[in-house]
Amino acid sequence: MKKFALATALTLGISTVAMAQEKDWSFGDGVTDERWSLRNTDYALCDAGLNQSPIDLGTYNARGDIELSTMFGTASGTMALGKEKVQVDFVDAEGKGMISGGTMFNLVQVHFHTPSEHAIDGKRFPLVAHFVHATDDGRLGVLGVMFEEGTANPGLSDILEAHASGNGTPVTFDIDTMVPDDLDVYRYMGSLTTPPCSEGVNWHVADTPVEASAEQIAALRGALGPTARALQPQGTRLVVAPAD
C-alpha cells in the first residue's frame, strides 16, 4: 500500500508544497480556452498537449464492448473542500475500484463538476462525478458518471450532508447508488482536466446518466460554480463508444 500511496500522490501532483500554495488557476466559462499556461509555466501541457480532456464523446471513431467491472459498495472518506472543489478522499477503500482491460485501478477519490465536462453530441449534463483511481504503479483511471434531473440520489444526499459540516468531515455512502446499473462506457486516453493537465489518463465515461434531484444539483452548483473545462480537440485519438 505504501508504493500505491506514493505513486498516487506523485501522479496527482500532490505535495506538501503544492498543498500549502494558494490555488493559482480557475475555471472559465467552459467554452473559451482557459490558457492556464499563461498563469503558470508549470501548466504548459494544458495548452500544448495533444491528448487533453475533456472531449465531445459524440465524435467517437469506433464501437466496442469495453471490459470494465467495478467493485464499489459502501465506502468511507473525508470531505476535501476548497475553491471550485467538492471532493471525497477515500480512507476505507481497500479492495474497491475498477478493473479495465484486466488492470486493477484502486479507488482514490471522487469529485464533482457543474456542468459535466465531457459532452455527448454537444450536450453537457448539469452535473458529473469523477471517480479517480490509480494502479499500484501510479497510472490513473477515471470513471465519469453524469447526472440528470430526477429523483434524489442517496449517495449525493450523504455527501451534501457532510459538505454542510465543512472540510474534513467524515462521510460514508453507497457508491453504487451513483453508478448506472448497466455500466457501458466510452473509452479513450486523455488527461487531467485541471492543472497540471497530466496526460496518460485512462478515461471511462458512462453513456447512461443517473438521477439527482433539482435541489441536489443546485446545491452542488452553488458550492462549485461553473467548473467545466473547455472541450479539447480529439485529434487522432481512438475514442471507443459502447457497442450497439
C-alpha positions as CSV (number, residue, x, y, z in Angstrom):
1,M,0.0,0.0,0.0
2,K,2.9,2.4,0.6
3,K,4.0,2.1,-3.0
4,F,0.5,2.7,-4.2
5,A,0.1,5.8,-1.9
6,L,3.4,7.3,-3.1
7,A,2.7,6.7,-6.7
8,T,-0.8,8.1,-6.5
9,A,0.5,11.3,-4.7
10,L,3.2,11.9,-7.3
11,T,0.9,11.2,-10.3
12,L,-1.9,13.6,-9.0
13,G,0.7,16.3,-8.4
14,I,0.1,16.4,-4.7
15,S,3.0,17.5,-2.4
16,T,3.3,19.4,0.9
17,V,4.5,22.4,-1.1
18,A,1.6,22.3,-3.6
19,M,-1.0,21.9,-0.8
20,A,0.4,24.9,1.0
21,Q,0.2,27.2,-2.0
22,E,-3.0,29.0,-2.8
23,K,-4.8,27.8,-5.9
24,D,-3.5,30.0,-8.8
25,W,-5.9,29.0,-11.5
26,S,-9.7,28.9,-12.0
27,F,-12.2,27.6,-14.5
28,G,-13.7,29.9,-17.1
29,D,-17.0,29.8,-19.0
30,G,-16.5,26.2,-20.2
31,V,-16.3,27.4,-23.8
32,T,-13.3,29.7,-24.2
33,D,-9.8,28.2,-23.8
34,E,-8.6,28.7,-20.3
35,R,-4.9,29.3,-21.2
36,W,-3.7,28.1,-17.8
37,S,-0.1,28.1,-19.0
38,L,-0.2,31.9,-19.1
39,R,-0.8,31.8,-15.3
40,N,2.0,29.3,-14.5
41,T,4.6,27.8,-16.9
42,D,4.2,24.5,-14.9
43,Y,0.9,24.2,-16.7
44,A,2.4,24.3,-20.2
45,L,0.9,20.9,-21.1
46,C,-2.6,22.3,-20.6
47,D,-2.2,24.3,-23.8
48,A,0.5,22.4,-25.7
49,G,-0.7,18.8,-25.0
50,L,-2.2,16.8,-27.8
51,N,-4.2,14.3,-25.6
52,Q,-6.2,16.7,-23.4
53,S,-9.6,16.2,-21.7
54,P,-12.5,16.7,-21.8
55,I,-13.8,16.0,-25.3
56,D,-17.1,15.6,-27.1
57,L,-17.6,11.8,-27.0
58,G,-20.1,12.0,-29.8
59,T,-17.1,12.2,-32.2
60,Y,-16.1,8.6,-31.4
61,N,-14.4,6.7,-34.2
62,A,-15.0,3.1,-33.1
63,R,-17.5,0.9,-31.3
64,G,-16.8,-2.0,-29.0
65,D,-17.6,-3.8,-25.7
66,I,-15.2,-2.3,-23.1
67,E,-14.2,-4.8,-20.5
68,L,-15.0,-2.9,-17.3
69,S,-16.1,-4.2,-13.9
70,T,-16.4,-2.2,-10.7
71,M,-16.1,-3.2,-7.0
72,F,-17.6,-0.3,-5.0
73,G,-20.4,-0.7,-2.5
74,T,-20.3,1.4,0.7
75,A,-17.1,3.3,1.4
76,S,-15.9,5.9,3.9
77,G,-13.9,9.1,3.3
78,T,-13.4,12.7,4.4
79,M,-14.7,15.9,2.7
80,A,-12.0,17.9,0.9
81,L,-13.4,21.3,0.1
82,G,-12.0,24.4,-1.5
83,K,-12.5,27.0,-4.2
84,E,-14.2,25.2,-7.1
85,K,-13.8,21.9,-5.3
86,V,-16.1,19.4,-3.7
87,Q,-14.3,16.1,-3.2
88,V,-14.3,13.0,-1.0
89,D,-10.9,11.4,-0.3
90,F,-11.5,7.7,0.5
91,V,-9.9,6.4,3.6
92,D,-11.5,3.0,3.7
93,A,-11.4,1.8,0.1
94,E,-9.0,-1.2,0.1
95,G,-10.2,-3.7,-2.5
96,K,-12.5,-1.1,-4.1
97,G,-12.1,0.2,-7.6
98,M,-12.5,-0.9,-11.2
99,I,-10.9,-3.5,-13.5
100,S,-10.4,-2.2,-17.0
101,G,-8.7,-4.3,-19.7
102,G,-7.6,-6.7,-17.0
103,T,-5.9,-4.0,-14.9
104,M,-6.9,-3.1,-11.4
105,F,-7.4,0.6,-10.7
106,N,-7.7,1.4,-7.0
107,L,-10.3,3.9,-5.9
108,V,-8.7,7.1,-4.6
109,Q,-11.3,9.9,-4.6
110,V,-14.4,11.3,-6.2
111,H,-15.0,15.0,-7.1
112,F,-17.7,16.9,-9.0
113,H,-18.1,19.4,-11.8
114,T,-21.1,21.5,-12.8
115,P,-21.9,21.1,-15.6
116,S,-20.4,17.9,-16.9
117,E,-17.0,18.3,-18.5
118,H,-17.4,15.7,-21.3
119,A,-20.2,16.3,-23.8
120,I,-22.1,13.8,-25.9
121,D,-23.1,15.2,-29.3
122,G,-22.7,18.7,-27.9
123,K,-24.8,18.1,-24.8
124,R,-23.4,18.6,-21.3
125,F,-25.3,17.3,-18.3
126,P,-25.9,19.5,-15.3
127,L,-23.6,17.5,-13.0
128,V,-20.9,14.9,-13.2
129,A,-19.0,12.8,-10.7
130,H,-15.4,11.8,-11.5
131,F,-14.3,8.7,-9.6
132,V,-10.5,8.9,-9.7
133,H,-8.5,5.6,-9.5
134,A,-4.8,4.7,-9.7
135,T,-2.9,1.4,-10.3
136,D,-0.2,0.4,-7.8
137,D,2.4,1.9,-10.2
138,G,0.6,5.2,-10.4
139,R,-1.3,5.0,-13.7
140,L,-4.6,7.0,-13.5
141,G,-8.0,5.8,-14.5
142,V,-11.2,7.9,-14.1
143,L,-14.8,6.8,-14.3
144,G,-17.1,9.7,-15.2
145,V,-20.8,9.5,-14.3
146,M,-23.2,12.2,-15.4
147,F,-26.4,13.2,-13.6
148,E,-29.7,14.3,-15.0
149,E,-32.6,15.9,-13.0
150,G,-34.9,13.4,-11.4
151,T,-35.3,11.8,-8.0
152,A,-32.9,12.5,-5.2
153,N,-29.7,10.4,-5.2
154,P,-28.9,8.7,-1.8
155,G,-25.2,8.9,-2.2
156,L,-25.3,12.6,-3.0
157,S,-27.6,13.1,0.0
158,D,-24.9,11.7,2.3
159,I,-22.2,13.8,0.6
160,L,-24.1,17.0,0.8
161,E,-24.9,16.4,4.4
162,A,-21.2,16.1,5.2
163,H,-20.4,19.0,2.9
164,A,-22.7,21.2,5.1
165,S,-20.5,20.3,8.1
166,G,-17.3,21.5,6.5
167,N,-13.9,20.4,5.4
168,G,-12.6,17.2,6.9
169,T,-16.0,15.9,7.8
170,P,-16.2,12.1,7.7
171,V,-18.7,10.6,5.2
172,T,-19.9,7.1,4.4
173,F,-22.1,6.4,1.4
174,D,-23.0,3.7,-1.1
175,I,-21.1,4.4,-4.3
176,D,-23.2,2.0,-6.3
177,T,-26.2,4.5,-6.0
178,M,-24.1,6.9,-8.0
179,V,-23.3,4.5,-10.9
180,P,-25.7,3.1,-13.6
181,D,-26.9,-0.4,-13.0
182,D,-25.9,-1.2,-16.6
183,L,-22.5,0.3,-17.0
184,D,-21.5,0.8,-20.6
185,V,-18.7,3.4,-21.2
186,Y,-16.9,5.5,-23.7
187,R,-13.2,4.8,-23.5
188,Y,-10.2,6.9,-24.6
189,M,-6.8,8.1,-23.4
190,G,-6.8,11.7,-22.1
191,S,-5.6,14.0,-19.3
192,L,-6.5,15.5,-16.0
193,T,-9.0,18.3,-16.7
194,T,-7.2,20.6,-14.2
195,P,-3.6,21.8,-14.0
196,P,-1.1,20.4,-14.5
197,C,-3.3,18.6,-17.1
198,S,-1.1,15.5,-16.9
199,E,-1.7,13.1,-19.8
200,G,-1.9,9.3,-19.9
201,V,-5.2,9.2,-18.0
202,N,-7.4,6.2,-18.8
203,W,-10.9,7.7,-19.2
204,H,-14.2,5.8,-18.9
205,V,-17.4,7.8,-19.2
206,A,-20.8,6.1,-18.6
207,D,-23.1,6.5,-21.6
208,T,-26.2,6.5,-19.3
209,P,-26.7,9.2,-16.6
210,V,-28.1,8.6,-13.1
211,E,-30.6,10.8,-11.4
212,A,-30.2,13.6,-8.9
213,S,-32.8,16.0,-7.6
214,A,-33.0,19.6,-8.7
215,E,-32.2,20.6,-5.2
216,Q,-29.0,18.4,-5.1
217,I,-27.8,19.7,-8.4
218,A,-28.5,23.3,-7.3
219,A,-26.6,22.7,-4.1
220,L,-23.5,21.4,-5.9
221,R,-23.7,24.2,-8.5
222,G,-23.8,26.7,-5.6
223,A,-20.8,25.2,-4.0
224,L,-18.8,24.8,-7.2
225,G,-19.9,27.4,-9.7
226,P,-19.1,26.8,-13.4
227,T,-16.4,24.1,-13.2
228,A,-16.2,22.5,-16.7
229,R,-13.1,22.9,-18.7
230,A,-13.5,23.9,-22.4
231,L,-13.8,20.9,-24.8
232,Q,-10.4,19.9,-26.2
233,P,-9.6,18.6,-29.7
234,Q,-9.8,14.9,-30.2
235,G,-7.0,14.8,-32.7
236,T,-6.0,11.4,-33.9
237,R,-7.0,9.6,-30.7
238,L,-9.1,6.4,-30.6
239,V,-12.4,7.0,-28.9
240,V,-14.5,3.8,-28.4
241,A,-18.2,4.1,-27.9
242,P,-20.3,1.3,-26.4
243,A,-21.3,-1.4,-28.9
244,D,-24.9,-1.2,-30.3
